[in-house]
Amino acid sequence: MDKCSTCQYNPQILDRLKNQLPDEDVTDKLSEMFKVFGDSTRIRILWTLFDKELCVYDIANALGMSQSAISHQLKTLKQARLIKSRRDGKNAFYSIDDDHVKKIIEQMLIHIEEN
């Protein structure tokens, strides 16, 4: 390994860092999850579902979008296990999958508002 001319090489620290890195499968999954969070429409949908269960019609009206566009985004959110659905007759109702989803967005918002 080449040595850095400005840093002091410390094999113990480097070995510890290498051993603490998550494996590539984990970092790939994290990256994919952040891609799902990387769409403002999906963030807005998640926000509408923070404290209530809603149908596609209600979400579309709240966001001023078509039901088709909302359904497309709901599919992505559901595949990422960020939301869940339940059926009641012909209607499907959506909600946040668990409290972790809300906490992730709240923590990001806190970080943004620090500046």
N, C-alpha and C positions, 0 to 999 in steps of 0.2 A: 504494500500500500504506500502511495506517495504521502509525504509529509507536507503539511501546510506550513508555509514560512512564517505565518503570523500567529498560529495557534500551537499550543502545546498538546501533543498527542498523548492521550490517556487511555490505554487499552481497557482498563476496568470500566470507565464510563462508557466507552464505545460498545463494549460487550453487553453492558446492562441495557443500553438503549436498543441494541439489536434484538435482545431477548424480550423486551417489552413491546415491541411493535406487534400489532395484530397481524395475523396472516393475510395474504392477499385476498382471499375469499371474503373475509370480513370487511376489509377496506373497500372492495368492490361493491358489496351490499350497502355500505354506508354511502358511498358515492351515488349509487342508484337512488337511495332514499332522498338524498339532498337534491337530486334532479327533480324528483316529484315535488318537493317543497319549492323548487325554483320557478314555479308558475304562479303569477299573481291571482289568476282566477281560482286556482285550487286553494290558495291561501284564503281567499275571500269565502269560498265554500266552506272550508274548515271553520272559519270564524263564525259563520251563520249557524254551524252545528255545535258550537261550544257548549251550550246549556240546554239545547232542545233537539228533539227529533223532528225532521221535516221531510216532506215529499218533494219530488223534483219540481212540481208546480210552484210550491212555496219558495224554494231556493231560487228558481228562475225569476220569479217576481221580485224577490228581495234584491237580486243582483242586476235586474234589468236585462236579462239574457234569455235566449231561447231555451226551451226544455231540451232540445236536441244537444245544444252545446253543453248544458249542465250534465246531461246524461253521459256524454263522452268523458267529461272530467271525473264524474262520480265513478265510472268504471276504472279509471287509472288509480284513483284514491282507494278504491276497494281492493284492487289487485295488490297495492302496496300495504294493505291491512291497516290503513289509517282511519277508515270508516267501516261501518257494518250496516247491514240493512235487515229489515224484517218486513214480511208481507202481511197485509191485512186485506183480504179479498184481492181485488185487482191492483191495489195501491202498494207501493213500496215506500217505506219510511227509512230515512238514513240518520245515522248518529255517529259521533266520534267513537272509534273502536275502544279506546281506553284513555285514561287521564294523562298518559304520557304524551299523547299527541298535543293536547292543549298546553302542557308544560313546555314542550319544545318551542312552540310558537311564542309563548309568553316570554321565555328566556331570550329568544332572538329579538323580540320587541324591546326588552330591557336593554340589551346590548346596543341596539340601534339608537335608543333614546339617550344613551350615555353621552353622546357627542354633542 
